[in-house]
Amino acid sequence: MPEPVKIDIWSDIACPWCYIGKRNLEAGVAAFAANPEAPDVEVEYHSFELSPDTPVDFSGSAIDFLMQHKGLPANRVTQMIDRVVAIAESVGLRYDYDALRHTNTVKAHQLLHYAKAHGKQLEAKERLLRAFFTEGRHVGRAEDLADLAAEIGLDRDDVLRSLRSDEHLADVQADVRLAREYGIQGVPFFVIDGRYGVSGAQPPETFSSALDRVLADRSAAVTP
């Protein structure tokens, strides 16, 4: 069997473009997989905190948060939200900014590392993004995160133990340091096969083209 193509993704739970980028990547991978010579694709998520100073229980609306975080007036923020909601709908996602609850995401990132250790990182990433952007669930508190973890088959009590002890905090911090070393300043950011970087929620064709390039590179490397 050919060696799988690895895609490393830096993203944040509270990043609307990260969920859109996830859907576009999935579509691009599906197009790539239509090639009978295509190897498997393995995806691993890495932590990136867009706003690490956000309190766990932010008191205010999504508009309030973005006004503070970006220093923009309410009308500009509303326009931004309307645009991202429309783009999300184009890829099958229904964002609910009226219900959205901004919070600190460091515990959510710790849960993603816990889930990775238990073979469920992709399920956890999808569950957290859906909880945050479409369901208005709280993704900053250990108890709420443990509830979400249990929904994907993880041991709720052990998740609580892990989150309360900051078992995977060092892993989150290591991801953030590596992002700095790579020069990553915004997310989503995709590193494909350790050689091609893709920044932002690019269309599916960008991802499928990058994967095709990896396949071509590998073929060229073995051609005498």
C-alpha positions, 0 to 999 in steps of 0.5 A: 500500500502506498504511504498515506498523505498527511495533512496537518491543520492548525485551527481554532474552535472559535474560527468560522473559516476553520469550519468552512475550510474543513468542509472544503478540505473534505470535498477536495479530498473526496475529489482526489480519492476518485483517482484510483492511484490516490493514496489514503489521506490522514488528517491531524488537527493542531491547536491555535488560539485566536484569542487566548485572553477571552474569558471562559464566560464572556458576557456579551453577544457575538457582535460585542465580542467582535467589536472588542476583538477587532475594534470595529463598529457594530455595522461593520461587524454585522456585515462581516457576520452576514458574509461568513454566514452566507459562505457557510451556508454555501458549504452546508453549514448553518451558523447561528450567531445569535446563539453563539457563546464566545469563550476561551478555547484552551480546554477544547484544544485539550479535549482534541488532544485527548480525543487524538490519544483515543483515536477520535480526534476527527469526530471530536473536532466536528462535534466541537465546531458544530456545538459552537457554531450551530448549536450555541453550546458552551465549549469552554468549561470542562463539564460541558466539554465532557458532555460533548465528548461522551456523545462521541463515545469517550469516557466522560469521567476520564475526560473530566479528569484529563481536563481538570488536571490540564493533562494535555495543556503542554500538547496545546502549547507545543502546537502553538510554538510549532505554529510560530516556528512555521510563521503561521499567523492566522488559521486555518492553515494546512500543511500537506505532506510536510511540504505544501502550505495552504492558508485560509478556507480555500476552495476544494479545488485548491486542496485537490490540486495540492494533493495531485501535486503530491502524487505527481511528486511521488511518481517523479521520485520513483521514475528512473 
